[in-house]
Amino acid sequence: MAETKQENWFKRTFQSIGKWFRGMKSELKKVVWPSWSQLVNNTVVVIVISLIVSVIVGVFDFVAAKGIEALLSLIG
């Protein structure tokens, strides 16, 4: 039976790692970075939306806690 010579495991591994880094480098060249004003604008939007969501969750939590308190007071 003829045996096919397989490449060294280390050589294959390091070649695939190198290929991955080359691909990552080429993809990063395609990235369009935001301008400073876009960055500030997006940051403000994220902070405002986070505050709005936290208020909504807080109100829901408060209402749910009061509802559970009311149900428990009816039982006990």
N, C-alpha and C positions, 0 to 999 in steps of 0.2 A: 504494500500500500504506500502510495506516495504521500509524504507529509508536507503540508504547506507550512512554510516558516511564518510564524506570527510575530509581529513586532513586539518589542519589549513593552510591558505594561506601563512602566514609568514614561517611556517615550510617547506612547499613545495618550496617556493622561496629560502630560505637559503640553503636547500638541493641541489637545482639545481645550485646555485652559487658555493657551495662547490665542487660539481661534476665537474663543469667547471674548477675551479682552479686546482683540482687534475689532470684532463686531460691535462691542460696546462703544469703543472709541469712534467708530464711523457713525453710529446712531447719535452720539452726543454732539457730533458736528452739525446734525440736522435740527437740533433744538433751537427754538427762537426764544430767547430770554426776554422777560418783560422789562419795560422801561421803569425808571424809578417812580414815576407818577402812577403807572399801572399797578406797581407793587404796593404802593401806599393805598391806593383805591381798593384793591382787592383785600388788603389786610383790614381796612376799616369795615368793609362789607362782611367779612368773616366774623369780626368781633361783634358787630351789631346783630347779625343773625344768631350768633351764639347767645347773646344776652336775651334776645326775644325768646328763643327756645327754652332757655333756663327759666325765664319767668313763666312760660306756659307750663312747663313741667312742675314748677313750684306751686302754681295755682292748682293744678290737677292733684298734686300730692296733698295739699291742704284740704281740698274738698273731699278727697277720698278718706283722709284721716278723720275729718269731722263726720262723714257718713258712717264710718265704722264705729266711731264713738257713739253716735246716735243709735245704731243697731244694738250695740252692746248695752246701752242704758235701758233699752226696751226689754232685753232678756233678764238683766240682773237688777 
